[in-house]
C-alpha cells in the first residue's frame, strides 16, 4: 500500500514538472510580428530618436523607423505615437489607407515605413489630436497657436507582440472631417506640393 502511494506521488510530481516545462517554453516563444498596411523588409529601421538629425537639411525623408508605441488612435486606429527619449512623441499617421489596433499597443516595439517631414500643424488639428489622446478640456483650451511638428506618414506598420483582447479587438469609426483643407488632408497637401515642386524643377 505504501509503494502505491509513493508511486502515485512520484507520477504527480513528474507530471507537474512536465507541465511547468511547457509553460516555460511558451514564455520564450518569439513575439508575433503583425503588419498593417503594406509589408516591408524588417531590420533596416533607424531609431526614431535619430530621425530629426537624419532629416536635417532635407525637405523630406523616406525611411523606416523603429520605436516603442506610446498610444494608438482610440477612435479609428488612424495614427500611433512613438516615444522619444526627450519625453515627447512623434505621431505616425496612416492617412486612413490602413488602420492599427485601437488599444493594447502601448509599450510594444514597432517599425513604420513611410515619409518624414516638418509642417505647420493647425490649431484645429492640434486640438483634435489632443482630444483623441485624452487630454483634458483645460489642456486643449490652451492650444491657441499653430505648431511646427515632425510628421510621419506611414505606408506600413509592424507591431511586435500584439495580442488581441478577449472577446475580439475593439472597433471604431472615423469621425474626422475630410472637407478640403481640414484635418489630415494637410499631410496629403504637403506630399502633392512637394511632388509638384519636383516636377517643376525637372522641367
Number of C-alpha atoms within 10 A of each C-alpha: 5 6 8 9 10 11 11 11 12 12 12 12 12 12 12 11 11 12 11 11 11 10 10 11 9 9 9 8 8 9 12 12 15 15 17 19 17 13 14 16 8 12 10 12 16 16 14 21 18 12 19 13 9 15 16 11 8 11 11 18 15 14 17 25 25 24 21 21 23 19 21 26 20 20 19 21 21 22 25 26 20 26 20 17 8 7 6 10 19 19 20 24 26 24 18 12 13 18 20 24 24 20 18 16 22 16 14 16 18 22 27 32 25 18 18 24 21 17 15 12 19 18 15 15 16 17 19 14 17 17 14 13 15 11 12 10 11 8 12 17 10 9 15 12 11 13 14 11 13 18 19 26 21 26 20 21 28 23 23 18 17 19 14 13 10 7 6 8 13 15 12 13 10 11 8 12 11 11 9 10 11 13 18 20 15 18 18 13 13 15 16 12 11 13 12 11 11 11 10 8 8 6 5
